[in-house]
Amino acid sequence: MRRLAQASLARDGGNSVISADIDEALDDMLFSGGRLNARLLGGAQAMAEG
């Protein structure tokens, strides 16, 4: 939720949430966030070791 709020704040001052904000937050959590997030979120073992 924090990442979603940050994306919304950066885009329009937090006035609304759009699908692009959700996509950005998910991408950050699942791919850009690194090995810890992959493990915490149950990502594939190969991703966690990557």
C-alpha positions in Angstrom: 0.0 0.0 0.0 2.9 2.4 0.7 4.3 1.9 -2.7 0.9 2.4 -4.3 0.5 5.7 -2.3 3.9 6.8 -3.3 3.2 6.2 -7.0 -0.1 8.2 -6.7 1.6 11.0 -4.8 4.4 11.3 -7.4 1.9 11.3 -10.3 -0.8 13.7 -9.2 -0.3 14.6 -5.5 -2.2 11.6 -4.3 -5.6 12.8 -5.7 -6.4 9.5 -7.4 -5.1 6.0 -8.0 -5.0 4.6 -11.5 -4.0 1.2 -12.9 -0.6 2.5 -13.8 0.1 3.3 -10.1 -0.8 -0.3 -9.3 1.4 -1.7 -12.0 4.3 0.4 -10.8 3.9 -0.7 -7.2 3.6 -4.4 -8.2 6.6 -4.1 -10.5 8.6 -2.5 -7.7 7.6 -5.1 -5.2 8.0 -8.2 -7.4 10.8 -7.4 -9.7 12.7 -4.2 -8.7 12.6 -4.9 -4.9 15.1 -7.6 -5.0 15.5 -11.0 -3.4 14.0 -10.2 0.0 10.7 -9.1 -1.5 10.6 -12.2 -3.8 11.0 -14.5 -0.8 8.5 -12.6 1.4 5.9 -12.6 -1.4 6.4 -16.3 -2.2 8.2 -15.7 -5.5 9.8 -18.4 -7.5 13.0 -19.8 -6.0 15.0 -18.9 -9.1 13.9 -15.3 -8.7 14.8 -15.3 -5.0 18.3 -16.6 -5.8 18.8 -14.4 -8.9 
